Amino acid sequence: MNSAKVLVAGVGNRFRGDDGAGQAVISELRNWALPAAVELIELSGEGAALMEAWRGYETVILIDAVRSGAEVGTLHRLEAGSQCLPKNFVLFSSHAFGVASAIELARTLGELPAHVIVYGIEGQSFAPGQTLSAAVAAATSMVARRILGDLDVEPAATGRKRSPA
Amino acid sequence: MSANTTRTIKVGVLARVEGEGSLRLKIKDDRVLEAKLAIFEPPRFFEAFLRGRAYSEAPDITARICGICPVAYQMSACHAIEDAFGVQVVGPLRDLRRLLYCGEWIESHALHVYMLHAPDFLGYEDAIRMAQDHPEAVKRGLRLKKVGNAIMTLLGGREIHPINVRVGGFYKVPARRELGALIDDVKWALDAALETVRFAATLPFPDFERDYDFVALQHPSEYPLNEGQLGSSNGFGEGKSQISIGEYEQHFTEEHLAHSNALHSVINSRGAYFVGPMARYALNYDVLPPVAQQAASEAGLGRVCRNPFQSIVVRAVELVFACHEALRIMESYETPERPFIEVQPRASSGYGCTEAPRGILYHRYRFDDHGVILDAKIVPPTAQNQKTIERDLFELASRHLDLPKDELQWRCEQAIRNYDPCISCATHFLDLRLEKA
């Protein structure tokens, strides 16, 4: 059973500009010594795969790029386990059945983990390419630190496994 | 509806299709003036950035074109490259390729049938609302999809963007017991696929048929995935019912139209044609396994289905085929001695065409004597169906001009989803505008 475990999922596509934000956060987290109960995963954002990935976890932390009209690099944090995602909170996805749908479908089917934290990073460009906008890149570091806080990992105490590139 | 008016119906974002784009219908008086499927996103530059890359990189680069059908891209690329270098992959390696492809079909078809298409017929806005009333059906769809995922993960190395496929075969092949571990899941999936056919057959379908020009691979003894000649229900002229893959560009042309970033494909001197499950089914019914034929017949399908709304039943029948074929391969599998066959690059051109879940995917490459790609051409299935989708919309709207705008719009959106369009491949994104000024 994974019930005590935490899944941290970076969602998106590294080849679609700022859509790579979620996966960039995961890359950053890989530089830290995390508790053994924490699982890091990168996903495309295809909804059914997401529902499968978090099955059995009590806590899931999702990081995805967002288009909500806010300033680029803006960080959104939502507790989706207890509340529906707001309508204007569009998690960027080119998939027909994406992240937001997966959360709501799992809620309907009673398959949503008890605690779901969604970090949305406001993106700017989703054109093909591997570069994050500067403001998005800055936000990914901030999200990584927030997640370390969520996981009760003290960056200063545990130290890095290695310096991030 | 008053006379002498021009109406333009617009719809914002078209839901439940892969990618991004739009459709616009222009109606004057009681006549549809135009039905245009527009794709906004910039065209993909994959063909351009393949130039100068090594042949061995093409399967992984092109797999990135689509997150839903990466296997199709890998398979068409491998076959084209092997064609160029004069290599044929046979035996267990060929079987494993078919098995990998079955995984993708199962995953893609289960997603479309249950999550994207069924809500249309049951009157739900999306699968989330459908799940409130039909939780078992939605769960069945998700579990079926998971079985497809499991096959892809085992053979492809991971769930999305498989990394284990290479020219000549695989980097690593599974042991017999690794496949064996999935057999019970696939047996369940076969039963679930049969249940899916029964489920799809009960849906209410609009009365809509057209005389399509079906185009699909044809193989003498197997329902096509990787291999075959290209067949057309209307033939290729001069009494030819089939052509080789290498003749594709002599018979099909891509046109660039102002309203769309994706190229429109036509079959020369005839125009629109139809690729995908209904085309495969019509041209390959005889080589479907009996279990799939029987399921089709019990669902009330004839040997040919011309109602695109019923494509959901045909897709379900193909799910039966894919599960049956996967099981057959898994049960008879013997681990090959080597995971791949060596290939020797040479200055040459090669052609590959395989059946993506949505229809034929054509690749052509030209190489120098070191195997460096000089140029590439990729024609995805959705680009090939674009013109047919527009024709369907034109016909459908013409027949239903009396419907209230909302219903007409809904009907048109459904007509697009009949094709499970993967705009991500054709380029990206769809948003539907039905204009009634």
Chai-1 contact restraints between the chains, C-beta under 6 A:
chainA,res_idxA,chainB,res_idxB,connection_type,confidence,min_distance_angstrom,max_distance_angstrom,comment,restraint_id
A,F15,B,R64,contact,1.0,0.0,6.0,A-B,restraint_1
A,S44,B,G67,contact,1.0,0.0,6.0,A-B,restraint_2
A,S44,B,I160,contact,1.0,0.0,6.0,A-B,restraint_3
A,A48,B,L142,contact,1.0,0.0,6.0,A-B,restraint_4
A,A48,B,K145,contact,1.0,0.0,6.0,A-B,restraint_5
A,A49,B,E159,contact,1.0,0.0,6.0,A-B,restraint_6
A,E52,B,K146,contact,1.0,0.0,6.0,A-B,restraint_7
A,S94,B,G19,contact,1.0,0.0,6.0,A-B,restraint_8
A,S94,B,S424,contact,1.0,0.0,6.0,A-B,restraint_9
A,S94,B,H428,contact,1.0,0.0,6.0,A-B,restraint_10
A,A96,B,R16,contact,1.0,0.0,6.0,A-B,restraint_11
A,A96,B,V17,contact,1.0,0.0,6.0,A-B,restraint_12
A,A96,B,E18,contact,1.0,0.0,6.0,A-B,restraint_13
A,A96,B,L116,contact,1.0,0.0,6.0,A-B,restraint_14
A,F97,B,M115,contact,1.0,0.0,6.0,A-B,restraint_15
A,E104,B,I128,contact,1.0,0.0,6.0,A-B,restraint_16
A,L105,B,I128,contact,1.0,0.0,6.0,A-B,restraint_17
A,L105,B,A131,contact,1.0,0.0,6.0,A-B,restraint_18
A,T108,B,I128,contact,1.0,0.0,6.0,A-B,restraint_19
A,T108,B,A131,contact,1.0,0.0,6.0,A-B,restraint_20
A,T108,B,Q132,contact,1.0,0.0,6.0,A-B,restraint_21
A,L109,B,A131,contact,1.0,0.0,6.0,A-B,restraint_22
A,L109,B,P135,contact,1.0,0.0,6.0,A-B,restraint_23
